[in-house]
């Protein structure tokens, strides 16, 4: 029996499991200004909540040069619910909601 060479399989992209958390990659991918920082948390399988944090306006402070603790001087500048899935070459990110929920009386 002649020696047979098994056909080689082409290299395939890694299989993405539904349990893959893309939060860190989303933070690196979304656009932001130099003064903003972004946090992102996974809500469900492919849905994420992202907040863009920016320094609060200090004009109303009695001492505007006193920045205080970073956590007390930064505020959420915008917030978005996103759907993110991995595609060839990166992420596909879709904005699900960018509006604030209606305020209750």
C-alpha positions in Angstrom: 0.0 0.0 0.0 1.6 3.3 -1.0 2.2 5.9 1.7 -0.8 8.3 1.8 -0.5 11.9 2.8 -3.4 13.2 4.8 -4.8 16.4 3.4 -4.0 19.4 5.4 -6.8 21.4 6.9 -6.7 25.2 6.4 -6.0 27.1 9.5 -9.3 28.3 10.9 -10.1 31.2 13.1 -10.5 30.3 16.7 -14.1 29.6 17.7 -15.5 32.3 19.8 -17.6 31.0 22.6 -20.7 32.8 23.8 -18.9 33.1 27.2 -16.2 35.4 25.8 -16.2 38.8 27.6 -15.3 41.5 25.2 -15.4 44.4 27.7 -11.6 45.1 27.7 -11.5 45.1 23.9 -14.5 47.4 23.7 -12.8 49.9 26.0 -9.8 49.9 23.6 -12.0 50.2 20.5 -14.6 52.9 21.2 -13.7 56.5 20.5 -13.1 58.9 23.4 -11.6 62.3 24.0 -8.1 62.6 25.7 -9.8 63.7 28.9 -12.2 60.8 29.0 -11.9 57.3 30.3 -14.2 54.5 29.5 -15.5 51.6 31.6 -17.5 48.7 30.2 -19.4 45.9 31.9 -20.9 42.8 30.4 -24.7 42.7 31.0 -25.6 39.5 29.0 -24.2 37.3 26.4 -23.3 40.1 23.8 -24.7 43.2 25.5 -22.6 45.7 27.4 -23.0 48.9 29.4 -20.3 51.5 28.7 -19.7 54.7 30.5 -17.5 57.6 29.4 -16.1 59.4 32.4 -14.9 63.0 32.1 -13.6 65.6 34.6 -16.4 67.7 36.1 -16.4 71.4 35.4 -14.6 73.1 38.3 -15.7 76.7 37.5 -18.2 76.5 40.4 -15.6 75.4 42.9 -14.5 77.9 45.5 -10.9 76.7 44.7 -10.9 75.5 41.0 -7.3 74.4 41.3 -8.1 71.9 44.0 -8.9 68.8 42.0 -9.6 66.5 45.0 -9.9 62.8 44.5 -10.3 61.6 41.0 -13.4 59.6 41.9 -15.2 62.7 43.2 -14.3 65.0 40.3 -15.2 62.7 37.3 -18.7 62.3 36.2 -20.4 60.1 33.6 -20.4 62.2 30.4 -22.3 59.7 28.4 -23.5 56.1 28.8 -24.4 53.6 26.1 -25.9 50.1 25.9 -23.9 48.2 23.2 -24.1 44.9 21.4 -20.7 43.6 20.5 -19.7 40.6 18.5 -16.3 39.5 17.2 -15.9 39.5 13.5 -12.9 39.0 11.2 -10.5 41.8 11.9 -12.1 43.2 15.1 -15.4 43.9 16.7 -18.8 44.8 15.4 -20.3 47.3 17.8 -23.9 48.4 17.6 -25.5 51.1 19.9 -28.6 49.6 21.4 -29.6 52.6 23.5 -28.2 56.1 24.1 -31.1 57.8 25.7 -31.9 58.2 29.3 -34.9 56.3 30.6 -37.9 58.4 31.3 -37.9 59.9 34.8 -40.7 58.8 37.1 -42.8 61.3 39.0 
